[in-house]
Amino acid sequence: MEKLQELKYLYLRHVLLNMTSQELDAVLSHLHLLQHLDLSYCSLTIIPNAIQNLTSLSYIFLDGNEFSSIVPLCLGNMPHLQELGLSYNTKLSGDIGQIFCGKWPKLTMLFLSNMNITSWSIPLSIGQLSFLTYLDLSYNKLSGSIPLSIGQLSSLVELDLSHNELSGNIPLFIGQLSSLEYLDLSSNNPQGHFSLDAFKSPSKLNDLVLSHNKLSVQIDPKWIPPFSLSSLGLASCNIVGILPPFLSTQYELQDLDLSQNNLYGNIPSWLGGLPYLQYLNLSYNNLQGRIPFTLNMSSFYNVDLHNNMLSGLLPIPSIVSPNLQLLDLSQNGFTGVIPIPIGTLLLGIQFLSLSANYLSGGIPSSIGLLQGLYVLDLSKNKLCGKIPSSLTNCSSLTRLNLGKNYLIGHIPTQIGMISSLQTLQLNGNMLKGNFPSSLQNCSGLQILDAGENLLVGNIPLWLAQFSNLMILVLRSNDLHGNIPNQLSNLSNLHVLDISGNNLTGAIPPKLGKLKAIMDAEVKISNSSHHNSGYYYKEGVQVRNKGLDQVYVNSILLLITCIDLSRNQLSNGIPSTIGSLKGLHTLNLSGNSLTGKIPITFGMLEQLESLDLSNNELKGEIPSQLLNLSFMSSFIVSNNTLCGRIPTGGQFATFIDPAYFSGNPSLCGFPLDNETCKCGTTNHIKPTQEDVDERGEIPWHWYVEWMTSFAAGFWGVFGILIFKKCWRRRFIQVLDEVAIIFLDRIRDIR
């Protein structure tokens, strides 16, 4: 311990300390000469008390621990403290102002990002840290406005307040911090107008990010900044007009993000004259025309131009581009064919999306050379021909979308070689044949959409092995056979659409055990983030409330739907379906379902749309459906339902008679029909099962009818024989009835 007393530097980052907080305090209390202390990522739960007594410390980092409270942190008077880090302590709670209870006249760096503390503002006392050069408060939930006291920090080099809940206006003093090199105020809530003319003093400004706020950023077309930027982020800043001309002077620019604005006109040729530009995002604007030939994409890493009105041939580099990792040209008006040598030109590509254009021709087989490809989206074009078998060589693919083209032939038999697949979308083509058995090797599949093709055969039983499968769409094919019971094993499945096929048999009662829908909650996968560094916006078309709607991103992962419509399913609806409390949409229309509507449907508390039309259902509409307060669409037309339509609740909003038409014995709002009796006689009638194949009533039915009649007759007659008082009363009643009857006949005469 005596030798430790002379210790000046202690770095234990990522070391699991097997000692109690008292033992750690006991050790630290003897280190009076300690200058550097790093206990980051040590799984500590309590901030050591002894730190506040180590007045020689100039460097303290406690990042990435499991502190549950800032208390008892008060670093007191530390005249030598220069750097303090508490970032990535996401369990912290309490008043962040306690961190500033000490006096640190020499503090130059303060890192408090990713602490996830709610409802606190930036303390005004932060302005007293006059030597501060680096301030990082990003990824918290800071509220209020940016304090004016920050304007006193004239030595600030980096200021990061991004991803908070700051409001108000961006103060003008920000543009007067002469030493500022890095400024990130993105993803907050400031409002109002802000002009880039405010940046007059910081001639050293290198990185400026104001993206994703509620600002309206104004840029004077004649403005020339006093600095040279390497990074500019002005996404979603309500910028209107052409691409800002001042960018033509930013020869050091490497990263440019002007997405989600109102830019129009052509992409200027001078953009290709910025020699170091590597990351370009102009998506979600109104840019049009052809890509200028001066924009040499062979030198880029990321190019995102999707969702504009660009036209012409695809701007695929004509020379090998080993650095290009992301190319998104989707949702434009590009025409022509995909270049045949694309696989040899984009060897480093990880994300390639050309969807929603007007591309024709076939898919080049050279795409199979793209070994590092994670995402390939060629959907919504006019591509034809077969899916090249070489595509199965793209062993890194996690997302493959070839939907809504004119592709023919079979699904490649070796598609299972792409074992990393998480999304496979082949919908809206003319693919035929069976599902290749090799597909069962793709055990990580989360989305499988092969709807609207010409596929045949049974629903593969091996689909039940996909424990991660969340969305299964096989609608509008020529599948036959029964619905496999094994589908109930898909614990994460929350969209099942197998409508428009030739499926027969009964609805498996086990479908009521789909866990992701039973639990009324859906786990959102984080796998949409992959090594391409780009968030892929997935979309699947689901029929809801009679309309085909495309759900994307997190909304897609929250919708729950079962669509078994337009098949040849028979027998009754299993009452177990009522266990799916998280179900939003249920469509069983266009089948041959019999029996009654299960009263358990009244437990489907999240149900928004229920379609049971065009079946053979009978009986009354259960009054329990009045419990469904979210149901906005209810269709039961063309059945044999009877009785009165329930009144009140959501049924008061169902004003279209067509939703209930085709049920002659159904009455009540919104129908005008007055005949709504469900048959209340006690006569025993033979059911359909009692009629044999020749259409005759079998002999055993007559025996049962005569036995019932004899039991009833002799039951009453026997009582009259042995009960004298009952017999006398019975005769008296008959006499009274006879007298009343004769009196009425006499009156009529």
ABEGO torsion letter per residue (X at the ends): XAAAAABABBBABGBBBBBBAAAAAAAAAABAABABBBABGAGBABBBAAAAABAABABBBABGBABABAOABBAEBBAABABBBABGBAABBEBAAAAAABBBAABABBBABGAGBBGBBBBAAAAABAABABBBABGBABBEBBBAAAAABAABABBBABGBABBEBBBAAAAABAABABBBABGBABBEBBBAAABAABAABABBBABGBABBBBBBAABBBABBBABBBABGAGBBEBBBAAAAABAABABBBABGBABBEBBBAAAAABAABABBBABGBABBEBBBAABBAAABABBBABGBABBEBBBBBABBBAABABBBABGBABBEBBBAAAAAABAABABBBABGBABBEBBBAAAAABAABABBBABGBABBEBBBAAAAABAABABBBABGBABBEBBBAAAAABAABABBBABGBABBEBBBAAAAABAABABBBABGBABBEBBBAAAAABAABABBBABGBABBEBBBAAAAABAABABBBABGBABBEBBBAAAAABAAAAAGBBBBBAAABBAAGBBBBBBBBBBBGGBBBBBBEAAAAABBBBBABGBABBEBBBAAAAABAABABBBABGBABBEBBBAAAAABAABABBBABGBABBEBBBAAAAABAABABBBABGBABBEBBBBEEAAAABABAAAABGBAABBEOABABABABAGABABBBBBAAABBAAGBBBAAAAAAAAAAAAAAAAAAAAAAAABAAAAAAAAAAAAAAAAAAAAAAAAAX
